[in-house]
Amino acid sequence: MQLPRPVTSIVTVVGFIAGMAAHSAMVSRGISLRSVLGRGDQTDKVGAAIAARQTSAQYVAIREFFAQFPGKTNIVLFCD
């Protein structure tokens, strides 16, 4: 059985509004979809990856290279 077009439109709009309300409630309470689905918090993994990267030989060499250029700027351009 197929629903009449106006009913389908109303159901779609109500579903959209309910989804937006649920999203807004989750955001205001700091709940992520990953935590709801049981995927866990990745903050520790990301923090460990950043710490490991900042102690790598390549990162240290680049940091020391750019430390040789004094000055402050808001824009840095890297290109070929």
C-alpha positions as MATLAB code, in Angstrom:
seq = 'MQLPRPVTSIVTVVGFIAGMAAHSAMVSRGISLRSVLGRGDQTDKVGAAIAARQTSAQYVAIREFFAQFPGKTNIVLFCD';
ca = [
       0.000    0.000    0.000;
       1.350    3.358   -1.013;
       0.559    6.425    1.086;
      -0.858    9.541   -0.559;
       1.737   12.157   -1.517;
       0.724   14.744    1.158;
       1.013   12.108    3.906;
       4.448   11.056    2.678;
       5.575   14.697    2.667;
       4.281   15.283    6.183;
       5.969   12.128    7.511;
       9.239   13.161    5.859;
       9.129   16.672    7.351;
       8.213   15.400   10.822;
      11.040   12.843   10.648;
      13.497   15.540    9.603;
      12.422   17.851   12.429;
      12.660   15.008   14.967;
      16.154   14.173   13.727;
      17.275   17.791   14.005;
      15.847   18.016   17.532;
      17.682   14.836   18.546;
      20.917   16.156   17.043;
      20.548   19.467   18.846;
      19.912   17.703   22.169;
      22.970   15.481   21.685;
      25.219   18.420   20.813;
      24.051   20.493   23.773;
      24.875   17.605   26.126;
      28.205   16.792   24.493;
      27.100   13.385   23.236;
      28.610   12.139   20.004;
      27.131    9.653   17.582;
      30.268    7.530   17.986;
      29.614    7.153   21.715;
      25.945    6.340   21.101;
      26.934    3.593   18.647;
      29.536    2.261   21.069;
      32.539    3.199   18.946;
      34.242    4.825   21.954;
      36.229    7.981   22.382;
      39.242    8.391   20.118;
      40.760   11.300   22.078;
      43.454    9.183   23.730;
      44.491    7.592   20.445;
      44.672   10.945   18.676;
      46.662   12.499   21.530;
      49.157    9.610   21.473;
      49.530    9.896   17.699;
      50.212   13.643   17.920;
      52.748   13.143   20.719;
      54.523   10.429   18.732;
      54.618   12.644   15.646;
      56.057   15.607   17.560;
      59.004   13.543   18.747;
      59.813   12.004   15.351;
      63.166   12.865   13.763;
      61.480   14.500   10.761;
      59.318   16.764   12.932;
      62.264   17.779   15.118;
      64.393   18.599   12.037;
      61.647   20.725   10.479;
      60.959   22.492   13.789;
      64.658   23.340   14.211;
      64.869   24.552   10.606;
      61.962   26.971   11.006;
      63.239   28.129   14.407;
      66.144   29.758   12.529;
      63.787   32.323   10.974;
      62.761   34.906   13.564;
      59.612   36.947   13.214;
      55.920   36.581   13.581;
      53.414   36.119   10.832;
      49.822   35.082   10.462;
      50.241   33.510    7.017;
      52.633   30.796    5.858;
      52.625   29.672    2.238;
      54.063   26.321    1.165;
      54.126   25.516   -2.524;
      56.073   23.721   -5.237;
];
